Amino acid sequence: MSVGSQVDVVVLDIDIESRRISLGLKQTEPNPWDVIETRYAPGMVISGKVRNVTDFGAFIEVEEGIDGLVHVSDISWTKRIKHPSEVLKKGDDVQAVILSIDATSQKLSLGIKQLEPDRWEDWFGRHKVGDLVRGKVARMTNFGAFVELEEGIEGLCHVSELDEKHVEKPTEFLNVGQEVEMKVIKLNLQEKKIGLSLKAMKEEEPRLEFTSYMVSPDSGSTSMAERLGDQINRLRKPPSQ
């Protein structure tokens, strides 16, 4: 607007004592929030520009007058994002999924990670407690080691699960970048936590070696099982007259 422009406005409030009249320009047009639920629904994919980035998320312009919030927890399934600005910048063109609509409170919740399948659900669907898994040590702490099992999927081997003996320093057993095989001992999809054990893996080794020996050729000839069977048959055979 500029001085001298002719405009239509709506009277919002009249204060006779102060001789003030409050006017509204936007009220001359329909409120887009009044009809938002007829145009959008949860699950729909929208495109828009990032209008603002805050500590807790980013606001995306869905259309003029309608901004939706992508909370920092809904940016990625696997990346640990401390601040939305690590991924999103003001002016970026992005796609997002509508998670919920609250027309009364004029709130629209969006998610970016929902554009892709949940990698955690996929991993949990393919593994169970007792499985042997292989990964690379990603981080070491004073309470254990975090092992990357797949891109963005990490499990924790607590210091108590490194060895039968008390362990003072986890670095005495593992180092960052080391590839290791461990046993899954705990699974919690809701909290996205995977418990691993190197100790249980060590306990498994003698049994695995014995099983492997029983079913594998013995020096290119007979297996232990076959030799045991021969001995039993000789014991059962009656002595020659």
Secondary structure, DSSP 8 states (H G I E B T S, - for coil): --TT-----EEEEEETTTTEEEEESGGGS--GGGSHHHH--TT-EEEEEEEEE-SSEEEEEEETTEEEEEEGGGS-SS---SSGGGT--TT-EEEEEEEEEETTTTEEEEESGGGS--HHHHHHHH--TT-EEEEEEEEEETTEEEEEEETTEEEEEEGGGS-SS--S-GGGT--TT-EEEEEEEEEETTTTEEEEESHHHHHHHHHHHHHHHHHS-STTS--HHHHHHHHHHHHHS----
